[in-house]
Amino acid sequence: MSKWNMIIDVAECTNCNLCTLATMDEYVDNDWPGYSAPMPKHGHKWIDIKQKERGQTPFMDIAYMPTMCNHCDDAPCIKAAPDVISKRDDGIVIIDPVKSKGRKEIVDSCPYGHIWWNEELNIPQAWTFDAHLLDTGWDKTRGHQSCPTGAMKTIKLDDAAMAKLAQDEGLEVLEPGLGTKPRIWYRNLWRYTTAFIGGSVSAEAGGIVDCVEGATVILSKNGNKLAETATDIYGDFKFDKLAEGSGAYTIEITADGHDAKSVNAELGESIFLGEIRIN
């Protein structure tokens, strides 16, 4: 049968927080019996947008990644409290707002940190995928409805069709190694999870230092060529989608009329090598 999924495009999220605010508008001070008790006005972010800066000034970028309950098919929270938490046939995970009273240990069962403790009501809470709205005929969540850039999309497909879509479009889930089988998918997740090596190539001629456009730049690791690019009009180059903390790389630069130059780089988080002068 068809099940609910969410697709989030990290490249399209601008951190406007409208999805977060729309969710708060839906749940703060609103009781949805059988689905959720009122969300507290402060302290909870059922949709929480993470921010990551990559690189160093002036060569850097920023990515925003909305996170929420992943409605996992193999949910650790259900294993921890099967008498309190259930998965519906349509894929949505619900924490019973009555049976969960006093069960603070449920908060720690989520490896993604997306079960929140409501101190006033003495219950654990998580985003319900707006199940109370979907059950009345809505085809999108409040977050999807409010997103001005199209970064968030609600979709209902059977598991085989969703798996094919994920493969065809390169969709990923958070922390796949956990094996929880989330129903929240990400497009362009590399913007948040990977690192880059960048630099700017220049040369001096007649006492004037200028950018070198069109220089060939090769990235290698352990003597093996990984990628090749050319510097732009500003002399800049960038190798992206590299694993954070992946260690030593070599950057080789060649340009007509100039001597070749080799630079070593140690990649932890994204790095800007600065100006690289060639002769």
N, C-alpha and C positions, 0 to 999 in steps of 0.2 A: 504494500500500500504506500501511498505518498506520505512523506514526512517533511516536517518543517526544517529548513536550514537558513543560515544567514551568511551572506557573502559580503565581506568588507574589503574595500580597495584602499590600502594604506597610502597609495600615491594620490588619492583624491581627498583624503581627510585633511581639513585645514584647521582643526582644533576649535571649531566654532562652538562646540559643546551643546548644540541644539538637541542632539539625540539624548544627551544626559539630562538636559532641562525638561524635554518632553516626557522622559521617563519619570522624572520627579513629579511633574505635573499630573501624571496618571496615577501615581501611587502614594504620594505624600498626603496624609489625612484621608485617604480613600481606602475603604475596606471592601475587598472583593472575596466574599465568602467562598471557601473551597479552593481558592487560588492563592490569595495572599492577604495578610493583615496590613494595616497602614504602614507605609515606609516612614521612618523618622525624617524630620525636616533637615537635620544636620547629622553628619558623620558617615552617611552611606552614599556610595556611588555605584549603583547597580550597573550603570554603564560608565566605565572609567577610562578616560583617554590618556594613554601613556605617551610621553614625549621623549625623543632621543635626538641629541645633537651628534653629528658625525663630523670628524675633522677638526681643524683649527682655523681661526681667523687668519686670512680672509678666504680660506678655501674650505667651506663647510656646507652642510645641508641639515635640515631638520625633518624628522618623520613623526607622524602622529598615528597611534594605533589604538583604536577603541577596543576595550576588553570588557567581558561580561561573563555570566554563567555560560559555559560551553554546551550544556545539555548533552553531556557525553552519553554514548551508547553503552559504555562500560564504566559507569560513573562510580568513583570511589565513595562518594557521599551515600549512594544507595547501598553499597556494601557495608558501610559503617552504620547505617540506620534504615534497614529495609522496612521496618515497621512505621517509619515516619515519611520516608521519601520514596516516590514512585516515578516510573517512566511511562508515559502514555503511549498508546499505539502510534501516535503521530510524531513521536520522538521527543516531546517536551517533558522535562523533569520538573516535578512539583514537590516542594517541601510543604507538608500539611501544616497549615498555620495553627491548628489546634493541638494535634498530637506532638508537635515539636517543642511545646512549651518546656522550658528548663533544660533543653538538650544543647548546652553550649559547646559540647565536644564536637558537634557536627561541623562547626566552623572550621576546625582544624583538618577535617577530612578532605577538603578541596585543595588539590595541589596548585591550583591557579589563584587561590586567595579570593574567590568570588562568592563566598558565603559570608554574610554580614550578621553581626549580633545586634539585635534590637534590645537594648538594655531596659527600656521602659516596658516593653511587652514581654520580655524574657523569652524571646524566640530567635532562632536563626532564620535568615531571609536571603533570597537570591532572586534575580530577575526571572520572571516566569515566562519569558518569550511572549508576553502580552497575550497569554492563552485565553484570558477572559474576553478579549476583543476578537481573536481569531475564531473562537467558538460561536460568535454571533454573526460571522460572515465576513469579517475583515480579511483582506489578503495581504496586509503588511502590518508591521509593528509601528509603534509611535516613533521609534528612532528612524526607521526607514521613511516614514511619512514626513518627518521634519528635516531630513538631510538635504541641504541645498545643492550639494555637489554630486549626488548619486553615489557617494562612497559606501552607502549601506543599502543592502538589497535583501528582502525577504523572499524566499523561494521554497516551493513545495514540490518535491520530486520523490519517486521511489529510490531506494538505495542504489540500485544499479545505474539509473540515469544520473544520479548525483555523483557517483564515482566516475562515470565517464566524463561528466562536465568538469570535474576537478582535474582529471588527467588532461583533457583537451585544453583547458585554460590555465593549467599550471597553478591551481589553487593549493594552498597549504593550510595546515592547522598548527596551533601553538603546541610546542613541546611534544612532537609526535612520539618521542621515545617513551613517554608515559603510558602509551597504549590505551588511552581512555576513549578514543574514537569520538572526538568532538563533532558537533553539528554547526559550529561557527567556523567558517572558512575565510581565508585571507588571500587576496590578490596583491602582488607586489610586496609580499612580506619581507623580501630582501632589503627593502628600504629601511627596515627597523633592525633586522637580525644580522646583517652582514657588514663588512667593512670595506674601505677603499684605500688605495695608495694614490696620491696625486702629487703633482709638482708643476713647476713653471720653468721652461727652458729659455735661456737668454744668451746673447753673445755680444761682444764688443767689437765695433768696427769704426775706425777713424775717431776714436775717443768717445763714441756714442754707444751706450748699451741699449739694445732693443730686443724685443721678443723674437723668438725664432718660430715662425709658422711652418708647418709641414714636416717637422723633424720626425723621424721614425723612432718610436719608443717600444721596446720589447720587454715584457715581464717574464722572468724565469724563476724557477725554484728548483734547487738541487740539480742545476744544469739542464733542466727541461723547460722548453719554451711553453708558456701558458697562454699568452695573449700578445697582441700587437696593436698599436694605435698610432695616430699622428697628432702632433700638437696643433691646437687651433690658432686663430688669429692673434690670440694673446699669449701664445707659447705654452698654454696649459695642456696637461694630459691627466687622465684619470682611469685607473683600473678598479672596477667595482665588483660587487658580489663575491668578495673574498671572505673566507672564514675568519672571524675574530680570533686573535691569539694564535694565528697559524705560523708565526715565526719569521724566518729569514727569507727574503726575496732579493733578486738582483734586477736592476733596471738598467738597460743598455740604450743609449741615445746616439743616433747617427743623423747627420744632416749634411747636405751638399756643401762643400767648401769648408767643412769643420772637422776637427778630430773627433773620433768616437769617444764617448765617455760612459763609464760604468759606475753605478751608485748602488750601495747596499741599503736595504731597509728591513727593519724588524717590526713586524705587524702585530700589535696587540689590538687596540682599537684603531679606528680610521686615522690615517696620518697624512699630513701635508709636508712634503719634503722641502718646501720653500723654493727659492730661486736656484736653479742649477745652471751654472755658467759653463758654456762650452767654448773651446778655442777654435 
